[in-house]
């Protein structure tokens, strides 16, 4: 199949932008990136999708979210993190049934695909993992599911024993890790350091090392959880994970708002990754992560929306704009971070964090055919002087036209190919109908 006629933003090593370009897909891989003219000459008999007036980007990577929270969107607001958790999230977790989580996962995947996301990191917690993973598998999204857990400093109904956590983690790895042609991955995710003992943090690392899993943790998101880590472990978050020997190329330091210059240097030297969630950080009043300093220090930064209950959507394009504008105003410097850097966070930055930069994150021969096509002829975007700036500063999820994952066209002209969007929304509304009285409290 040839996708031709649009501008191709490759994100390759030379950061080529090809006008009147084309991508040729063979099975699940990209077999050609270049001009439309050369593609037609070399592949004359292939089926064609016309991308005239559109821009073809690498599929976006949403590097941190909690998709089940679509069912709690707007249930708690105008609250700091720990109070938001206690009032808006935790009371409902034990009430969810298997079907509720499955439907929430389906709706979350739909929202991500329609935002141009081809790969999502869904930090699910603390129970009913199989229905969530099943939803990711059925929608065709490439997904890392870090197994979230609480052990201590939380209500009894949320806490799980180390044996229960580690046994379930092993089961998930054996059942799901590498499923769906490798599109499904399992990870390890202590929710925050203060919600687990040192022994469990280390035991989880042992499982992660044995299976080559990502270790994904909320780090210094607010002063409140940073203080909890200090009270529980006597260390700051990054100091603790360094002391335990857990930092490294498979470590995700999610948020990293209240990190010191020394923490940033430690993250950089260890090869750890930061996942920036600007909208959530603003929504919860958490603070401004020192992302420009991280980038200057050589830390790889990925981009996430965070959960639909603290954002309150999965629009990764909107998160790009907030990521750019938040740091400009915080530093009073419009040049402190660029649109190109933000797009890199949402593509190659996420790919590097997953250890998949050789497979996804850019449009290059031999890589997976994960692509997002954005219609740039909308009145709030056109005319386009620079396709990257137009994406970051003008576009939104409603401008995503088509999406390919693993070479399969999963959305075309804004319509999902094998998913009944309306049916899933209706099912989500029925779930909330059952929980409505509880949410109203």
Backbone torsions as a table, in degrees:
resi	resn	phi	psi	omega
1	UNK	NA	136.9	176.7
2	UNK	-108.1	127.2	169.5
3	UNK	-103.9	112.0	-167.4
4	UNK	-135.6	160.0	172.9
5	UNK	96.6	-15.9	-179.1
6	UNK	-94.0	177.6	172.2
7	UNK	-85.4	131.6	-178.9
8	UNK	-104.9	117.4	174.3
9	UNK	-97.5	102.0	-167.6
10	UNK	-77.5	-35.2	-170.4
11	UNK	58.9	25.2	175.1
12	UNK	-77.1	-175.7	-175.4
13	UNK	-59.2	-33.3	179.0
14	UNK	-89.7	-2.6	-177.9
15	UNK	53.0	45.6	-179.9
16	UNK	-65.3	139.5	170.0
17	UNK	-120.2	116.0	-172.7
18	UNK	-107.0	113.2	176.3
19	UNK	-78.8	147.2	-175.6
20	UNK	48.6	49.6	-174.1
21	UNK	-95.1	-175.8	-179.7
22	UNK	-157.5	149.3	171.7
23	UNK	-122.7	133.6	175.7
24	UNK	-112.7	130.3	-176.8
25	UNK	-108.8	130.9	172.5
26	UNK	-122.0	112.2	-173.4
27	UNK	57.9	-118.0	-177.4
28	UNK	-102.8	9.0	-173.3
29	UNK	-119.1	157.3	171.4
30	UNK	-84.7	126.7	-179.5
31	UNK	-111.8	-8.1	178.6
32	UNK	-158.8	136.2	170.9
33	UNK	-134.0	121.5	-178.9
34	UNK	178.1	-149.3	-178.8
35	UNK	-84.9	156.3	177.3
36	UNK	-59.9	-40.5	-178.6
37	UNK	-60.4	-46.8	-179.1
38	UNK	-68.2	-35.9	179.2
39	UNK	-63.6	-43.9	-179.2
40	UNK	-65.3	-34.9	-179.6
41	UNK	-69.7	-40.2	-174.8
42	UNK	-87.3	-25.6	-177.5
43	UNK	-131.2	67.8	-171.0
44	UNK	-70.5	-21.3	-172.1
45	UNK	-106.1	8.1	-176.7
46	UNK	-79.5	150.8	171.7
47	UNK	-63.0	152.2	-172.9
48	UNK	-130.5	139.1	169.1
49	UNK	-113.1	125.5	-176.8
50	UNK	-84.1	118.9	179.0
51	UNK	-110.3	23.7	-179.9
52	UNK	-54.9	130.0	179.7
53	UNK	80.5	1.8	-178.1
54	UNK	-115.4	168.6	177.7
55	UNK	-121.9	134.0	-178.6
56	UNK	-101.6	119.6	-179.4
57	UNK	-114.8	159.2	166.3
58	UNK	-59.7	147.4	177.9
59	UNK	-55.5	137.0	-178.6
60	UNK	-75.3	149.6	-178.9
61	UNK	-117.3	115.5	176.5
62	UNK	-90.6	101.1	-166.4
63	UNK	-85.7	2.4	173.9
64	UNK	-165.9	121.9	173.5
65	UNK	-158.5	176.0	174.3
66	UNK	-136.4	88.4	-166.6
67	UNK	-66.1	-27.8	179.8
68	UNK	-59.4	-21.2	-178.0
69	UNK	-67.7	-7.0	173.5
70	UNK	-55.9	-28.6	-179.6
71	UNK	-76.3	-12.8	-179.8
72	UNK	-116.8	16.1	-179.5
73	UNK	-58.4	118.4	179.7
74	UNK	82.2	5.8	-178.8
75	UNK	-74.1	-25.3	178.0
76	UNK	-144.9	133.3	-177.3
77	UNK	-153.3	164.7	-179.9
78	UNK	59.8	37.5	-179.0
79	UNK	-133.7	148.3	173.0
80	UNK	-70.5	164.9	-168.6
81	UNK	-51.6	-59.7	-173.5
82	UNK	-64.4	-35.5	176.7
83	UNK	-70.8	-37.1	176.7
84	UNK	-61.2	-42.8	177.3
85	UNK	-62.3	-46.2	-175.2
86	UNK	-67.8	-34.4	-175.8
87	UNK	-97.8	-33.2	-171.2
88	UNK	-108.3	-17.0	-175.1
89	UNK	-119.7	-60.5	-172.9
90	UNK	-56.1	-40.9	-177.7
91	UNK	-59.9	-22.4	-173.6
92	UNK	-97.8	-17.6	-172.3
93	UNK	-59.6	-44.0	-177.0
94	UNK	-71.8	-14.7	-178.6
95	UNK	-85.6	-17.5	-177.4
96	UNK	-67.5	138.5	174.0
97	UNK	-98.9	169.7	-178.2
98	UNK	-57.3	-44.7	-179.4
99	UNK	-64.8	-33.0	179.4
100	UNK	-61.5	-47.4	-179.1
101	UNK	-66.1	-39.1	177.8
102	UNK	-60.9	-47.1	-179.9
103	UNK	-65.7	-42.1	176.9
104	UNK	-60.7	-39.5	177.3
105	UNK	-64.4	-42.1	177.4
106	UNK	-60.3	-47.7	-178.8
107	UNK	-65.1	-39.0	177.7
108	UNK	-62.9	-40.6	177.7
109	UNK	-65.8	-42.2	178.0
110	UNK	-58.6	-46.6	-178.6
111	UNK	-63.4	-39.6	178.6
112	UNK	-66.2	-46.1	178.7
113	UNK	-59.0	-44.0	-178.2
114	UNK	-69.1	-12.7	174.5
115	UNK	-94.6	3.7	179.4
116	UNK	88.4	10.4	-179.6
117	UNK	-83.9	127.2	177.2
118	UNK	-107.1	-15.9	179.5
119	UNK	-140.4	131.2	-176.1
120	UNK	-129.6	140.8	173.0
121	UNK	-105.4	106.6	-174.8
122	UNK	-107.4	100.3	-179.1
123	UNK	-78.6	84.8	-175.8
124	UNK	-83.1	152.3	-179.3
125	UNK	-164.0	162.0	-23.9
126	UNK	-100.7	8.7	-176.0
127	UNK	-151.6	172.6	178.0
128	UNK	57.0	59.4	-179.2
129	UNK	-81.6	-38.5	-176.3
130	UNK	-58.0	-45.8	-180.0
131	UNK	-64.2	-32.9	177.5
132	UNK	-67.1	-46.4	-179.0
133	UNK	-65.4	-36.8	177.6
134	UNK	-60.6	-39.7	178.8
135	UNK	-63.9	-42.5	178.2
136	UNK	-62.7	-44.5	-179.0
137	UNK	-62.9	-42.5	-175.4
138	UNK	-70.0	-30.1	-179.1
139	UNK	-84.4	-10.6	176.4
140	UNK	86.5	3.5	-179.8
141	UNK	-70.3	144.6	170.5
142	UNK	-79.2	125.2	-172.1
143	UNK	-143.5	133.6	167.1
144	UNK	-99.1	125.9	179.6
145	UNK	-114.5	92.9	174.6
146	UNK	-73.5	130.0	-176.4
147	UNK	-78.8	101.9	-178.7
148	UNK	-76.2	151.8	178.5
149	UNK	-156.4	153.4	173.6
150	UNK	-120.3	137.0	176.4
151	UNK	-119.4	-42.7	-172.7
152	UNK	-143.0	164.3	178.7
153	UNK	64.8	25.2	177.6
154	UNK	-134.5	165.3	175.7
155	UNK	-54.8	147.1	-175.6
156	UNK	-56.2	-36.2	-176.6
157	UNK	-68.8	-15.7	177.9
158	UNK	-96.7	-27.1	-174.7
159	UNK	-68.6	143.3	175.4
160	UNK	-126.9	151.9	178.9
161	UNK	-76.4	153.5	176.6
162	UNK	-55.1	-40.6	179.5
163	UNK	-61.1	-43.8	179.9
164	UNK	-62.7	-44.6	-178.2
165	UNK	-63.3	-50.4	-175.1
166	UNK	-70.6	-36.1	176.9
167	UNK	-65.0	-44.5	179.4
168	UNK	-65.9	-38.8	178.0
169	UNK	-59.3	-45.6	178.5
170	UNK	-61.2	-41.2	179.1
171	UNK	-62.1	-43.8	-179.9
172	UNK	-63.0	-41.7	179.8
173	UNK	-61.8	-46.9	-176.9
174	UNK	-68.4	-31.1	-178.2
175	UNK	-85.1	-38.3	-166.5
176	UNK	-117.6	-28.1	-172.1
177	UNK	-64.0	118.2	-177.1
178	UNK	90.0	3.2	179.3
179	UNK	-70.1	167.5	180.0
180	UNK	54.9	49.4	178.4
181	UNK	65.4	27.4	179.5
182	UNK	89.7	-1.1	-177.9
183	UNK	-72.9	-23.1	-179.9
184	UNK	-100.7	128.3	178.4
185	UNK	-128.9	145.8	176.9
186	UNK	-108.6	146.0	177.4
187	UNK	-134.5	178.4	179.6
188	UNK	-111.7	135.5	-174.3
189	UNK	-148.1	81.0	165.6
190	UNK	-58.3	130.5	-171.4
191	UNK	-61.3	-52.4	166.2
192	UNK	-144.0	161.9	-175.7
193	UNK	-60.1	-33.9	-177.9
194	UNK	-73.3	-6.0	178.7
195	UNK	-100.9	12.2	-179.7
196	UNK	-147.0	153.3	174.1
197	UNK	-79.7	161.8	177.2
198	UNK	-59.4	-39.1	-178.8
199	UNK	-61.2	-44.0	179.9
200	UNK	-67.7	-39.3	176.4
201	UNK	-56.7	-42.0	179.8
202	UNK	-73.6	-38.8	177.9
203	UNK	-63.3	-38.9	177.2
204	UNK	-65.2	-36.8	176.9
205	UNK	-63.7	-37.7	179.0
206	UNK	-62.0	-42.4	177.4
207	UNK	-65.4	-43.1	179.5
208	UNK	-60.2	-42.7	-179.9
209	UNK	-67.3	-38.6	-177.4
210	UNK	-63.8	-35.7	-176.4
211	UNK	-108.5	0.7	-179.3
212	UNK	70.2	40.6	-175.0
213	UNK	-93.4	155.4	171.4
214	UNK	-72.0	140.6	175.5
215	UNK	-110.3	110.3	-164.9
216	UNK	-119.9	114.2	-173.0
217	UNK	-136.2	139.3	169.0
218	UNK	-69.0	119.6	-176.0
219	UNK	-117.0	122.1	170.9
220	UNK	45.1	47.3	-179.3
221	UNK	-68.7	-41.7	178.6
222	UNK	-135.2	166.6	174.6
223	UNK	-62.4	-31.5	-178.9
224	UNK	-64.6	-49.0	-179.2
225	UNK	-75.0	-26.5	173.9
226	UNK	-64.8	-41.9	177.2
227	UNK	-63.9	-37.5	178.2
228	UNK	-63.0	-40.4	177.4
229	UNK	-63.2	-42.5	179.0
230	UNK	-62.4	-42.5	-179.5
231	UNK	-68.0	-37.0	-175.9
232	UNK	-79.4	-40.5	-171.8
233	UNK	-119.5	-8.6	179.2
234	UNK	75.1	14.6	-178.2
235	UNK	-141.3	159.0	166.3
236	UNK	-70.7	161.4	-175.8
237	UNK	-54.7	-56.4	-175.3
238	UNK	-64.4	-39.0	176.1
239	UNK	-58.4	-43.9	-178.8
240	UNK	-62.0	-50.5	-176.4
241	UNK	-68.7	-28.4	173.4
242	UNK	-67.2	-47.2	-179.5
243	UNK	-59.6	-37.5	-178.9
244	UNK	-79.6	-8.4	179.5
245	UNK	75.2	28.6	-175.4
246	UNK	-97.3	-23.4	179.0
247	UNK	-62.8	154.6	178.0
248	UNK	156.7	-175.2	-174.9
249	UNK	-63.5	-14.2	176.1
250	UNK	-106.6	17.9	-178.6
251	UNK	-104.5	127.7	176.0
252	UNK	-106.7	114.4	174.9
253	UNK	-93.3	90.0	-173.3
254	UNK	-76.4	132.1	-179.3
255	UNK	82.4	-72.6	-179.6
256	UNK	49.6	50.1	-179.9
257	UNK	-77.5	-50.7	-174.4
258	UNK	-100.7	58.0	176.3
259	UNK	-103.6	146.9	-179.6
260	UNK	-88.1	171.1	174.9
261	UNK	-59.6	-37.3	177.9
262	UNK	-66.4	-38.8	176.7
263	UNK	-60.8	-43.8	-178.6
264	UNK	-62.2	-43.6	178.1
265	UNK	-62.1	-40.5	178.8
266	UNK	-63.1	-44.7	178.4
267	UNK	-61.8	-41.6	-179.3
268	UNK	-65.2	-47.8	-177.3
269	UNK	-65.3	-30.9	-178.9
270	UNK	-82.9	-11.7	-177.1
271	UNK	77.5	15.9	178.3
272	UNK	-73.0	162.5	-176.9
273	UNK	-115.8	146.9	174.4
274	UNK	-108.8	139.1	173.8
275	UNK	-111.3	114.9	-176.2
276	UNK	-91.0	130.3	-179.4
277	UNK	-127.9	75.1	-170.0
278	UNK	-63.7	-38.9	-176.6
279	UNK	-67.1	-46.0	178.5
280	UNK	-61.1	-42.5	179.7
281	UNK	-61.0	-35.0	176.8
282	UNK	-76.2	-43.3	-177.0
283	UNK	-58.9	-40.9	-178.2
284	UNK	-93.8	3.0	-179.6
285	UNK	62.0	34.5	-173.0
286	UNK	-76.7	-33.4	-176.8
287	UNK	132.0	-176.5	-177.5
288	UNK	-113.7	116.4	178.6
289	UNK	-66.3	139.6	-179.4
290	UNK	-77.7	62.1	-175.2
291	UNK	-64.5	-43.1	177.5
292	UNK	-57.0	-38.7	177.7
293	UNK	-67.0	-37.7	177.9
294	UNK	-63.2	-46.5	-179.7
295	UNK	-62.2	-41.1	179.2
296	UNK	-64.1	-31.4	-179.8
297	UNK	-81.7	-7.7	179.3
298	UNK	92.8	14.2	176.3
299	UNK	-76.3	133.3	172.8
300	UNK	-75.5	127.5	-178.6
301	UNK	-117.3	125.3	173.6
302	UNK	-102.4	171.9	-176.6
303	UNK	-123.1	138.0	176.1
304	UNK	-134.3	159.7	174.7
305	UNK	-88.4	-23.7	-164.6
306	UNK	66.4	-178.7	-171.1
307	UNK	-70.8	156.1	-179.8
308	UNK	-65.7	-8.6	176.3
309	UNK	-94.2	-3.4	178.4
310	UNK	-135.2	33.0	-179.2
311	UNK	-135.1	-59.7	13.5
312	UNK	-119.4	42.1	174.5
313	UNK	-143.9	-179.6	-178.9
314	UNK	-112.6	29.2	-177.6
315	UNK	-80.4	96.0	-177.4
316	UNK	-66.9	-27.3	178.4
317	UNK	-68.6	-41.4	174.8
318	UNK	-61.0	-39.5	178.2
319	UNK	-63.9	-32.6	175.2
320	UNK	-61.1	-46.9	-178.7
321	UNK	-62.9	-45.0	179.0
322	UNK	-62.9	-38.8	179.4
323	UNK	-60.8	-39.9	179.3
324	UNK	-71.9	-48.7	-172.7
325	UNK	-72.5	-35.5	-178.8
326	UNK	-58.4	-44.8	-175.8
327	UNK	-77.3	-30.0	175.3
328	UNK	-61.6	-47.9	-177.8
329	UNK	-74.3	-33.2	179.3
330	UNK	-64.8	-37.2	-179.3
331	UNK	-96.6	-3.2	-175.6
332	UNK	53.7	41.8	-176.1
333	UNK	-146.7	107.2	-177.7
334	UNK	-67.7	-13.1	-178.2
335	UNK	-101.5	5.3	-173.4
336	UNK	-69.2	-24.4	175.6
337	UNK	-148.8	142.6	-173.7
338	UNK	-110.4	163.3	175.9
339	UNK	-60.3	-37.7	-180.0
340	UNK	-65.0	-39.5	178.0
341	UNK	-64.8	-38.9	-179.5
342	UNK	-68.1	-41.6	176.4
343	UNK	-62.7	-36.9	177.3
344	UNK	-62.8	-39.6	176.1
345	UNK	-56.5	-40.7	-174.7
346	UNK	-83.3	-2.3	-179.5
347	UNK	-128.5	-86.8	-177.6
348	UNK	-64.6	-34.7	178.8
349	UNK	-60.5	-44.3	176.5
350	UNK	-66.5	-39.4	179.6
351	UNK	-63.0	-43.2	178.9
352	UNK	-63.0	-41.8	-179.2
353	UNK	-61.0	-30.8	179.3
354	UNK	-88.3	-4.8	-175.1
355	UNK	71.4	24.5	-175.3
356	UNK	-118.5	21.3	-176.3
357	UNK	-64.2	-19.1	176.0
358	UNK	-81.6	-8.1	-176.2
359	UNK	-115.8	-38.7	-175.3
360	UNK	-137.6	175.1	175.5
361	UNK	102.0	-16.2	175.9
362	UNK	-150.5	163.4	179.9
363	UNK	-100.7	98.2	-177.2
364	UNK	-143.1	152.4	178.1
365	UNK	-54.8	132.7	176.6
366	UNK	92.2	-15.9	179.3
367	UNK	-82.8	163.9	177.1
368	UNK	-59.7	142.2	179.4
369	UNK	-84.4	71.1	172.9
370	UNK	-105.2	110.4	-172.1
371	UNK	-140.5	150.5	176.6
372	UNK	-128.0	128.5	179.9
373	UNK	-108.5	124.8	-177.3
374	UNK	-113.2	130.3	178.4
375	UNK	-78.5	112.2	-176.5
376	UNK	-98.3	10.7	180.0
377	UNK	-99.7	15.3	176.8
378	UNK	-73.2	150.3	-176.8
379	UNK	-61.9	-22.9	179.0
380	UNK	-90.1	2.9	178.2
381	UNK	-119.2	-49.4	-175.7
382	UNK	-66.6	149.4	-3.9
383	UNK	-79.6	156.2	-176.0
384	UNK	-100.1	114.7	174.8
385	UNK	-90.7	-37.7	178.8
386	UNK	-141.0	119.0	-173.1
387	UNK	-64.3	-32.6	179.9
388	UNK	-71.5	-46.7	177.9
389	UNK	-62.8	-37.6	179.5
390	UNK	-65.4	-37.7	176.7
391	UNK	-64.2	-52.9	-172.0
392	UNK	-69.1	-40.2	-171.4
393	UNK	-102.1	-14.2	-175.8
394	UNK	-118.2	-35.0	-168.8
395	UNK	-84.6	170.8	172.8
396	UNK	-149.6	179.8	-174.5
397	UNK	-60.9	-27.9	-179.6
398	UNK	-67.1	-10.5	-179.3
399	UNK	-94.2	-3.6	177.9
400	UNK	-72.3	122.5	-174.9
401	UNK	-93.8	-52.0	-175.6
402	UNK	-143.7	153.1	-177.5
403	UNK	-138.8	132.5	172.9
404	UNK	-112.6	135.9	171.9
405	UNK	-130.7	123.4	-178.3
406	UNK	57.1	34.3	178.8
407	UNK	81.1	-3.0	179.9
408	UNK	-97.5	134.7	177.5
409	UNK	-79.4	101.9	-176.5
410	UNK	-94.1	-19.0	173.5
411	UNK	-144.8	133.3	-179.9
412	UNK	-133.9	129.2	-179.2
413	UNK	53.7	37.7	177.0
414	UNK	80.6	2.1	-177.3
415	UNK	-112.9	126.8	177.5
416	UNK	-67.4	136.2	-171.6
417	UNK	-77.6	-43.6	-173.5
418	UNK	-124.6	21.0	-178.5
419	UNK	-130.1	129.3	177.3
420	UNK	-86.6	94.3	-174.6
421	UNK	-58.7	-46.4	-177.7
422	UNK	-63.0	-40.0	-179.7
423	UNK	-62.7	-40.5	-179.8
424	UNK	-67.6	-41.2	177.0
425	UNK	-62.1	-42.5	178.5
426	UNK	-61.0	-41.8	179.7
427	UNK	-65.2	-38.5	177.9
428	UNK	-64.7	-39.6	178.2
429	UNK	-63.9	-35.7	177.5
430	UNK	-67.2	-39.1	176.7
431	UNK	-60.2	-46.3	-178.9
432	UNK	-67.8	-30.3	175.5
433	UNK	-57.9	-37.9	178.6
434	UNK	-71.7	-31.5	-176.5
435	UNK	-98.1	1.4	-169.3
436	UNK	-57.9	-45.1	-178.4
437	UNK	-62.9	-38.3	-179.9
438	UNK	-67.1	-42.4	-179.7
439	UNK	-66.5	-34.9	179.4
440	UNK	-62.8	-22.6	178.4
441	UNK	-74.0	NA	NA
